[in-house]
Amino acid sequence: MKQAGRGFSLIELLIGVAVLGILLALGASSFRVWIGNMRIRTTAESIQNGLQLARGEAVRRNALISFQLVDNLTAGCALTLTTSNWVVSYDNPANACNADLLNEAFPVNDAVNNPPPRILQRRTAAEGSGNVLVAADQSTFVFNGLGRLAAVPATNPVVINVQPVAAVGDCTTLRCLRVTVTVGGQIRMCDPAYPAGGTDPQRC
């Protein structure tokens, strides 16, 4: 005679649910840390990429090209030291961050078809940079045709720190990053938590 299959008892199901809940709670904490670190890295890499784009375009075009941090990308935008919105352009984009991109079909100095600020590229902080703070030494970086900063900065290198908002964590719970720019135009991303003076390429 065929024996009927045995199912789970109520106690077994409750134990299984409890174990699953514990595992999910442990995993959620690690997942939050991973998400926080990824947002910080995404922001730092975006800023680094924008700076490298501005430097590369300055060399390619043999012209002064600016990378500027702005508070938003609307017609009322202003320069800032604390967000990761950025604009790469020939001219100051303040109050015109929503302008059309440079029309490469016309000369750069064609004021009718390419009026200021002649934007080459822009990036919004909404692209993967939530719950992240930026603290920059300066909002504007102007590169010349040699790939160097056109003006000697007050500090060398110029520092842009990227860290989480206080409600999410700090640099002891998450991995904060830093982007630096030297007067010679060298751009790099580093980890300020690494001890100074060592040989690790990730140190600042």
C-alpha positions in Angstrom: 0.0 0.0 0.0 1.4 3.4 -1.0 2.3 5.7 1.9 0.9 9.2 1.8 3.6 12.0 1.5 4.3 13.8 4.7 4.2 17.7 4.7 5.7 20.2 7.1 4.4 20.7 10.6 3.4 24.2 11.9 6.5 24.2 14.2 8.8 23.4 11.3 7.4 26.2 9.2 7.7 28.7 12.1 11.4 27.7 12.6 12.1 28.0 8.9 10.5 31.5 8.8 12.5 32.6 11.9 15.8 31.4 10.4 14.9 33.1 7.1 14.1 36.3 9.0 17.5 36.3 10.8 19.4 35.7 7.5 17.5 38.5 5.8 18.2 40.9 8.7 21.9 40.1 8.5 22.0 40.4 4.7 20.1 43.7 4.7 22.8 45.4 6.8 25.5 44.3 4.4 23.4 45.2 1.4 22.9 48.8 2.8 26.6 49.1 3.2 27.2 47.9 -0.3 24.6 50.3 -1.8 26.1 53.2 0.1 29.6 52.4 -1.1 28.4 52.0 -4.7 26.7 55.4 -4.6 29.9 57.0 -3.2 32.0 55.3 -5.9 29.6 56.2 -8.7 29.7 59.9 -7.6 33.5 60.0 -7.3 33.9 58.3 -10.7 31.5 60.7 -12.3 33.4 63.7 -11.0 36.7 62.1 -12.1 35.3 61.3 -15.6 34.0 64.9 -16.0 37.4 66.4 -15.0 39.2 64.0 -17.4 36.7 64.9 -20.2 37.3 68.7 -19.6 41.1 68.1 -19.7 41.0 65.9 -22.8 38.8 68.4 -24.7 41.1 71.3 -23.7 44.0 69.5 -25.2 42.1 68.3 -28.3 40.7 71.7 -29.0 43.7 73.7 -27.7 41.3 75.9 -25.8 40.3 76.7 -22.3 37.7 74.3 -21.2 35.9 74.4 -17.8 34.6 71.7 -15.5 32.2 73.2 -13.0 30.1 71.9 -10.1 26.6 73.4 -10.1 23.6 73.1 -7.7 21.2 71.9 -10.5 20.9 71.8 -14.3 18.2 74.3 -14.8 18.2 77.9 -16.1 18.7 79.1 -12.5 21.8 77.0 -11.7 24.6 78.4 -9.7 28.2 77.2 -8.9 28.5 75.2 -5.8 31.0 73.2 -3.7 28.6 70.6 -2.4 26.8 68.7 -5.1 27.9 66.3 -7.9 26.0 68.0 -10.8 28.6 69.1 -13.3 28.9 70.9 -16.6 31.9 70.8 -19.0 31.8 73.9 -21.2 33.8 76.8 -22.8 32.0 79.4 -20.7 30.6 79.8 -17.2 27.3 77.9 -17.3 25.7 79.7 -14.3 22.1 80.5 -15.0 22.2 78.5 -18.2 22.9 74.9 -17.4 19.9 73.8 -19.4 21.3 75.4 -22.6 21.7 73.3 -25.8 24.9 71.4 -26.2 27.6 72.7 -28.5 26.6 72.3 -32.2 29.7 70.8 -33.8 28.3 71.5 -37.3 29.1 75.2 -36.7 32.3 76.9 -35.6 32.8 77.2 -31.9 33.0 81.0 -32.1 29.7 81.3 -34.1 27.7 83.2 -31.5 24.4 82.7 -33.4 24.5 78.9 -33.6 26.8 78.4 -30.6 25.9 81.0 -28.0 27.4 80.8 -24.5 27.9 78.8 -22.4 28.8 76.3 -25.3 28.3 73.2 -23.2 30.1 70.0 -24.2 28.6 67.7 -21.7 26.7 67.7 -18.3 25.7 65.2 -15.7 23.0 65.2 -13.0 23.5 64.0 -9.5 20.3 62.1 -9.8 22.2 59.4 -11.8 23.1 57.1 -9.0 24.4 59.7 -6.5 21.6 59.8 -3.9 22.4 60.3 -0.3 26.0 61.4 -1.1 27.7 64.7 -0.1 30.4 66.5 -2.0 32.9 68.8 -0.4 35.1 70.5 -2.9 37.9 73.0 -2.4 36.7 74.9 -5.5 33.8 74.7 -7.9 35.6 75.6 -11.1 38.5 73.8 -12.9 39.7 75.4 -16.1 42.2 73.4 -18.2 44.4 74.9 -20.9 45.6 73.4 -24.2 48.5 71.7 -22.3 46.1 69.9 -20.0 47.1 71.9 -17.0 45.0 74.1 -14.7 44.9 77.5 -16.3 45.2 79.2 -12.9 47.3 78.2 -10.0 44.9 76.9 -7.3 45.0 78.0 -3.6 45.8 74.4 -2.7 47.8 71.8 -4.7 46.3 69.3 -5.2 42.7 70.6 -5.2 40.6 68.1 -3.2 37.0 67.0 -3.8 35.7 64.7 -1.0 32.8 62.4 -1.6 31.0 61.0 1.5 27.6 59.8 2.6 24.9 62.0 4.2 24.8 61.8 8.0 21.6 59.9 8.0 23.1 57.0 6.0 26.5 56.7 7.7 30.0 58.2 7.9 33.5 57.4 6.8 33.9 54.8 9.5 30.9 52.7 8.3 31.2 53.4 4.6 34.2 53.9 2.2 34.6 57.6 1.5 36.6 58.6 -1.6 38.5 61.7 -2.8 39.2 63.1 -6.2 42.3 65.3 -6.5 43.5 67.6 -9.3 47.1 68.9 -9.4 48.1 72.2 -11.0 49.8 70.0 -13.7 46.4 68.5 -14.6 46.9 65.0 -13.0 43.5 63.7 -11.9 43.1 60.7 -9.6 40.7 59.1 -7.2 42.0 57.8 -3.8 40.8 56.5 -0.5 41.6 58.9 2.4 41.3 56.1 4.9 44.6 54.5 3.7 47.6 55.5 5.8 49.7 58.3 4.3 53.3 57.5 3.3 52.7 54.0 2.0 53.1 52.6 -1.5 49.5 51.5 -2.0 48.2 53.3 -5.1 44.8 53.7 -3.5 46.1 56.0 -0.8 45.7 59.8 -1.0 
